[in-house]
Amino acid sequence: MYNMADFAFGITFYRSA
């Protein structure tokens, strides 16, 4: 299961990297 905050954070971190 994915959480809204976790998903947003993961996407941001992945794109930021």
TORKOL-644879 format. One record per residue: x, y, z of N, C-alpha, C in turn. Coordinates in steps of 0.001 Angstrom, whole numbers, always signed. Example, Ala and Ser with C-alpha at 12.3 -4.5 7.8 and 13.67 -1.06 7.14 Angstrom:
{node {+13190, -5690, +7800}, {+12300, -4500, +7800}, {+13200, -3300, +7800}}
{node {+12850, -2250, +7080}, {+13670, -1060, +7140}, {+12900, +30, +7870}}
***
This chain:
{node {+840, -1211, +0}, {+0, +0, +0}, {+873, +1257, +0}}
{node {+406, +2257, -704}, {+1165, +3510, -782}, {+417, +4639, -90}}
{node {+1184, +5445, +623}, {+576, +6597, +1317}, {+758, +7857, +494}}
{node {-191, +8764, +587}, {-100, +10012, -186}, {+1218, +10732, +98}}
{node {+1512, +10920, +1364}, {+2740, +11624, +1759}, {+3959, +10834, +1289}}
{node {+3968, +9533, +1522}, {+5096, +8689, +1135}, {+5297, +8731, -378}}
{node {+4206, +8629, -1111}, {+4284, +8651, -2571}, {+4844, +9983, -3067}}
{node {+4278, +11091, -2540}, {+4719, +12428, -2939}, {+6192, +12609, -2594}}
{node {+6583, +12197, -1399}, {+7972, +12344, -965}, {+8890, +11517, -1855}}
{node {+8471, +10296, -2140}, {+9286, +9407, -2979}, {+9468, +10005, -4366}}
{node {+8389, +10489, -4960}, {+8468, +11080, -6299}, {+9375, +12304, -6286}}
{node {+9191, +13154, -5298}, {+10000, +14373, -5205}, {+11473, +14015, -5055}}
{node {+11771, +13084, -4164}, {+13159, +12692, -3921}, {+13758, +12058, -5182}}
{node {+12987, +11180, -5824}, {+13456, +10504, -7033}, {+13725, +11504, -8161}}
{node {+12798, +12423, -8359}, {+12951, +13424, -9425}, {+14068, +14410, -9062}}
{node {+14157, +14721, -7754}, {+15173, +15680, -7313}, {+16562, +15085, -7539}}
{node {+16684, +13787, -7291}, {+17992, +13126, -7444}, {+18310, +13088, -8885}}
***
